[in-house]
Amino acid sequence: MSNSATLEKSAKEVPASNEVLANDVLVSLTNISKTYKKGKELVPVLTDINVKIQRGDFVALMGPSGSGKTTLLNLLGGLDNPSAGELIIAGQRIDKFSSSQLTKWRAQNVGFIFQFYNLMPVLSAEKNVELPLLLTNLTSKERKAHVAAALDLVGLADRAKHYPSELSGGQEQRVAIARALVSDPNLLLCDEPTGDLDRATADEILALMQELNQEQQKTIVMVTHDPRAADHARHTLHLDKGKLIQE
Amino acid sequence: MTFNWLSQIFIISLMNLRNIPQRWGTSSVAIFGVACVVGVFIAVLSMATGFQRTMSNAGSPNTVIIMRAGATSEMSSGLSYEQTQWISSLPGIEKNGEQLLSSAELFVVVDISKKTTNTSANVSLRGVMPAAFAVRDKFNIVEGRNFEPGKNELIVGRSAQKQFNNLAVGSSIKFGQTEWRVVGMFESGGGLAESELWCDAKILQAAYRRGNSFQTIRAKLISPSVLADLKAAVAADPKFNVDVKLETAYLSEQSAPMTKFIMGVGYPLAILMALGAIFGAINTMYTSVSTRTREIATLRALGFGAFPVAFSTLFESLVLAFVGGAIGSVVAYFLFNGYTVSTLNFASFSQVVFDFAVTPALVKQGVIFAAAIGFIGGLFPAIRAARLPVATALRDNG
């Protein structure tokens, strides 16, 4: 009951003053298609996707299993290339990028949050958060300051020295969020971020993400099966059989 | 950019290495495989090194060996008494007062049983002149006394005494119809002579009906630079009919067939074992990549490059191989270094007693060999790690 209440409260709390700026398009997908080869057959996964996502938006991506949600998220994150169409993020046409260009681009532009947190078990929370910063030119002192700020933002400043095995699922996901945020990326991509958490913890994480969107103006795209999680987003996109069916 | 790659390699390698305890089973198989290969590799080569060392320790750069022209070894050489006397007219041979430092010697092979197997083995019995001791640099009687000229007395090398029966000082031993008394034991810097038995040349000539003939002359030069003059003098006068060689060069020639034989057995054996170890390392590293699929994919998603991921996998393989190589080297050192064996020297058809020698150069070779196994074993798994499909691997539940 209390979970439900938290969810309703969070959904209602999206303030009008934080409306996404019109015409500040961060992500633009034009006629995006993705097919995979299965033997000699070409299997379409995404067909003719046309979407624009404004900077500062929080978009939930929903649909049944196999509808292409994760494939679309992977394209947005530069983890895969579309088979056809134009994909522009922050002014860069990433569908034309080579694999190594995409690798560098990811480091500078995207923060990932995964369902199973994907923390490095042999690194402490602060070292996990520091990972993306190792790809920058920041000094050790600057990196430490950024890590401390990110952990503080997710409420885990006192758990910096703890290893993932010493943290709860919710705390691990908070560390993962801190890792995604620490390099101040343009886009946060979340793949079922609450899929492995109980309801109460899931609500806490969703509330945190909502806070990041509203107060830090982070642009978030979140894949989810859970309609209550999607309620935290500003917009919801529905995919079915690789096609966008409604916004 | 380079710094960036280096820091990426460093952090990923550190994570890989910290992960090893979680994969201790497969990692220890790889380490054990490499340790075995390096251990056997070093053991076999330490045999060749020990043999070479024994042969080379016997030689002095100031000493020449003079044999019949065309003779390839002491066994096939023969010199008349006159030839040995003409040597005194040759230039460059050192003198001790009025006495030339040259020793005419003869050499026969006798049967003695080995302590380890009680099977008979050929042992060199050398008849020498009194100057023989001054010609050899490192000769020293360490037990008993020298033989007396004109008596059936023997002095025996330390290695020979250690390896063969009935050579204790004070004991008697019979070769053919002649009984010999062992009166002393000598060292010669660990060289070939320590595998031999020595006696008075005249007595040996009589015992083996050699008349007044010899097989070689060993002579000490004033300095190595006079060798050319000596050779020229010998070549200028056909009555000599001898070849002059530096003792070191001669012994190097003599050791070559055995060294080649040991290497010929050792290298293929080591390579065959290495193939097994490489498969062990490949299996370990594929397991390593497989158990870290999601970690690798996460790093790649965060922006870590394919090359640092591949290189760090290779680095882990090299570290495991290095640990295996170090263990193999240490075990080989403690098991084999100084281990005494005897083998037939093809050139003299007699036993050479030598110690296995695990030298720093051999350990270095062993570590390089281990690194090669680690490199080959890690290469394909590293390529797999670099080519991991990130999007799919991120959902790996392993």
Contacts between the chains, C-beta under 8 A, distances in Angstrom:
chain1	res1	chain2	res2	distance
A	70	B	391	7.8
A	70	B	395	7.7
A	71	B	391	7.8
A	74	B	391	4.3
A	77	B	301	7.0
A	79	B	301	6.1
A	79	B	390	5.0
A	79	B	391	4.4
A	79	B	394	7.5
A	80	B	391	5.0
A	99	B	306	7.4
A	100	B	305	7.0
A	100	B	306	7.4
A	103	B	300	7.0
A	103	B	303	5.8
A	103	B	304	7.6
A	103	B	305	5.6
A	103	B	306	7.2
A	104	B	303	6.7
A	106	B	301	6.5
A	106	B	302	7.2
A	106	B	303	4.7
A	107	B	302	6.7
A	107	B	303	2.4
A	107	B	304	7.9
A	108	B	303	7.4
A	112	B	298	7.8
A	112	B	301	5.2
A	112	B	302	7.1
A	114	B	298	7.4
A	114	B	394	6.5
A	116	B	294	7.6
A	116	B	397	7.8
A	118	B	294	6.1
A	118	B	295	7.6
A	118	B	297	8.0
A	118	B	298	4.2
A	118	B	394	7.0
A	120	B	15	5.7
A	120	B	295	6.1
A	120	B	298	7.5
A	121	B	19	7.9
A	122	B	15	5.4
A	122	B	18	3.9
A	122	B	19	5.8
A	123	B	15	6.8
A	131	B	11	7.3
A	131	B	299	7.4
A	131	B	302	5.8
A	132	B	302	5.2
A	132	B	303	6.6
A	134	B	7	5.6
A	134	B	8	6.8
A	134	B	11	5.7
A	135	B	4	6.6
A	135	B	8	7.2
A	135	B	302	7.4
A	135	B	303	4.9
A	135	B	304	7.0
A	179	B	302	7.7
A	191	B	394	7.8
